[in-house]
Amino acid sequence: MSKRLKRLTTVLLAAWLPLAGADAHAGPCPPVIVGVSDLGYSSYLDGAVIRGINIDMFEQMEKRSGCKLTPRWYPRTRMYAQFLSGELEMTGGALRTPERDLQGTWLPYTYTQFELLLVNQEAGKFRSLAEFVDHSKARLNINRGMFYAPDTQAQLDRLQKLGRLEYVNDFDVVFRKIQAGRAEGTLAPASIHLLNQRRFGLLGKMTGVTVTDMPRAMVGLYVSKKVPPEVQQRYADALRSIIADGSLLRLYEKYLGAVSANRLYHDGTRAILDALPQQQSER
């Protein structure tokens, strides 16, 4: 089968899935609360209204799964405390961890790529976070609610011992402190730092670079294991169709621009689709 035909087949399948799912998943689907937090263009507060890529994605998931999803705003650390204690059914925008796997099923839908973001006068051609620690005096503020890979965390621990790292509660605080000159940078993906640079008048004043010890990683929803397996599969099928027909990529282009969105998805979405639970008809 040619690549073009495979692509067409995927798009047609994605369009068919929501219709097929309506029959295959007949039955009740209890409404759930989805915990969201400060993640830049992925989820952010516009006054009292929650907006962002994830919020638009949840609306499409509702339509395709027939399941009511209600986003609710939490500080990031509290959101995971609620989820791990069994008081929250779903979280958005999560890296996979063994601790979270004990309480929930992970449904990947996108990628994230953290960057080392520094004010221009401190920016250098750092190839790794380790190189930044060794050859810079700049201070970082980072969100304590984020999960970092072991190699990254090892360098952050080194920075903290040097007195050049402070953990704060959210990215709003991070960028306020950078704006006030109380820190020179942070670690954040484009979806987070672009919104905050715009909010705090820092566009053109900061430089973000990818470094080898912060590789791109998949991000997903966590669904509590208290949610019945057949309902979890409805969520997975809805996500699959949103990804496969290009709807999710269009959301990223809408919020981040085509250049940033295509950089994030430079090799397509096949790995994400393969990582989702199989459709019931394929088992």
Solvent accessible surface area in square Angstrom, and as a share of the most:
residue,aa,sasa,rsa
1,M,149,0.67
2,S,67,0.43
3,K,166,0.70
4,R,196,0.72
5,L,88,0.44
6,K,109,0.46
7,R,151,0.55
8,L,97,0.48
9,T,66,0.38
10,T,33,0.19
11,V,64,0.37
12,L,109,0.54
13,L,69,0.34
14,A,0,0.00
15,A,62,0.48
16,W,138,0.49
17,L,15,0.08
18,P,32,0.20
19,L,132,0.66
20,A,22,0.17
21,G,14,0.14
22,A,72,0.56
23,D,117,0.61
24,A,73,0.56
25,H,20,0.09
26,A,84,0.65
27,G,47,0.45
28,P,128,0.80
29,C,22,0.13
30,P,68,0.43
31,P,93,0.59
32,V,7,0.04
33,I,40,0.20
34,V,0,0.00
35,G,0,0.00
36,V,2,0.01
37,S,0,0.00
38,D,23,0.12
39,L,14,0.07
40,G,0,0.00
41,Y,25,0.09
42,S,13,0.09
43,S,1,0.00
44,Y,31,0.12
45,L,65,0.32
46,D,69,0.36
47,G,69,0.67
48,A,101,0.79
49,V,74,0.42
50,I,35,0.18
51,R,104,0.38
52,G,0,0.00
53,I,0,0.00
54,N,2,0.01
55,I,17,0.09
56,D,29,0.15
57,M,0,0.00
58,F,3,0.01
59,E,97,0.43
60,Q,42,0.19
61,M,0,0.00
62,E,43,0.19
63,K,171,0.72
64,R,48,0.17
65,S,12,0.08
66,G,57,0.55
67,C,1,0.01
68,K,112,0.47
69,L,6,0.03
70,T,54,0.31
71,P,37,0.23
72,R,121,0.44
73,W,71,0.25
74,Y,11,0.04
75,P,79,0.49
76,R,15,0.06
77,T,70,0.41
78,R,132,0.48
79,M,0,0.00
80,Y,15,0.06
81,A,59,0.46
82,Q,38,0.17
83,F,2,0.01
84,L,48,0.24
85,S,69,0.45
86,G,20,0.20
87,E,119,0.53
88,L,3,0.01
89,E,59,0.26
90,M,1,0.00
91,T,0,0.00
92,G,2,0.02
93,G,7,0.07
94,A,0,0.00
95,L,32,0.16
96,R,139,0.51
97,T,8,0.05
98,P,111,0.70
99,E,105,0.47
100,R,20,0.07
101,D,40,0.20
102,L,133,0.66
103,Q,73,0.32
104,G,3,0.03
105,T,40,0.23
106,W,31,0.11
107,L,1,0.00
108,P,0,0.00
109,Y,2,0.01
110,T,4,0.03
111,Y,15,0.06
112,T,18,0.10
113,Q,38,0.17
114,F,19,0.08
115,E,21,0.09
116,L,1,0.00
117,L,1,0.00
118,L,3,0.02
119,V,18,0.10
120,N,65,0.33
121,Q,153,0.68
122,E,60,0.27
123,A,37,0.29
124,G,29,0.28
125,K,195,0.83
126,F,24,0.10
127,R,174,0.64
128,S,22,0.14
129,L,0,0.00
130,A,29,0.23
131,E,38,0.17
132,F,0,0.00
133,V,5,0.03
134,D,83,0.43
135,H,137,0.61
136,S,18,0.11
137,K,183,0.78
138,A,1,0.01
139,R,94,0.34
140,L,0,0.00
141,N,4,0.02
142,I,0,0.00
143,N,1,0.00
144,R,117,0.43
145,G,10,0.10
146,M,26,0.12
147,F,82,0.34
148,Y,19,0.07
149,A,44,0.34
150,P,110,0.69
151,D,99,0.51
152,T,4,0.02
153,Q,55,0.24
154,A,50,0.39
155,Q,29,0.13
156,L,0,0.00
157,D,60,0.31
158,R,93,0.34
159,L,0,0.00
160,Q,88,0.39
161,K,177,0.75
162,L,106,0.53
163,G,61,0.58
164,R,26,0.09
165,L,16,0.08
166,E,82,0.37
167,Y,49,0.19
168,V,11,0.07
169,N,99,0.51
170,D,44,0.23
171,F,0,0.00
172,D,44,0.23
173,V,53,0.30
174,V,0,0.00
175,F,0,0.00
176,R,131,0.48
177,K,18,0.07
178,I,7,0.04
179,Q,101,0.45
180,A,71,0.55
181,G,48,0.46
182,R,150,0.55
183,A,2,0.01
184,E,28,0.12
185,G,0,0.00
186,T,0,0.00
187,L,0,0.00
188,A,0,0.00
189,P,11,0.07
190,A,19,0.15
191,S,14,0.09
192,I,3,0.01
193,H,12,0.05
194,L,29,0.15
195,L,15,0.07
196,N,1,0.01
197,Q,8,0.04
198,R,113,0.41
199,R,109,0.40
200,F,20,0.08
201,G,46,0.45
202,L,13,0.07
203,L,87,0.43
204,G,68,0.65
205,K,118,0.50
206,M,16,0.07
207,T,55,0.32
208,G,32,0.31
209,V,46,0.26
210,T,76,0.44
211,V,7,0.04
212,T,107,0.62
213,D,24,0.12
214,M,9,0.04
215,P,91,0.57
216,R,63,0.23
217,A,38,0.29
218,M,48,0.21
219,V,15,0.09
220,G,0,0.00
221,L,0,0.00
222,Y,0,0.00
223,V,0,0.00
224,S,7,0.04
225,K,118,0.50
226,K,154,0.65
227,V,8,0.05
228,P,52,0.33
229,P,103,0.65
230,E,90,0.41
231,V,4,0.02
232,Q,21,0.10
233,Q,5,0.02
234,R,23,0.08
235,Y,0,0.00
236,A,0,0.00
237,D,17,0.09
238,A,4,0.03
239,L,0,0.00
240,R,26,0.10
241,S,0,0.00
242,I,0,0.00
243,I,8,0.04
244,A,18,0.14
245,D,31,0.16
246,G,20,0.20
247,S,9,0.06
248,L,2,0.01
249,L,54,0.27
250,R,135,0.49
251,L,17,0.09
252,Y,7,0.03
253,E,55,0.25
254,K,140,0.59
255,Y,35,0.13
256,L,16,0.08
257,G,31,0.29
258,A,54,0.42
259,V,110,0.63
260,S,21,0.13
261,A,0,0.00
262,N,72,0.37
263,R,138,0.51
264,L,24,0.12
265,Y,17,0.06
266,H,131,0.58
267,D,85,0.44
268,G,33,0.32
269,T,35,0.20
270,R,132,0.48
271,A,51,0.40
272,I,0,0.00
273,L,8,0.04
274,D,99,0.51
275,A,49,0.38
276,L,6,0.03
277,P,40,0.25
278,Q,102,0.45
279,Q,11,0.05
280,Q,73,0.32
281,S,100,0.64
282,E,96,0.43
283,R,179,0.65
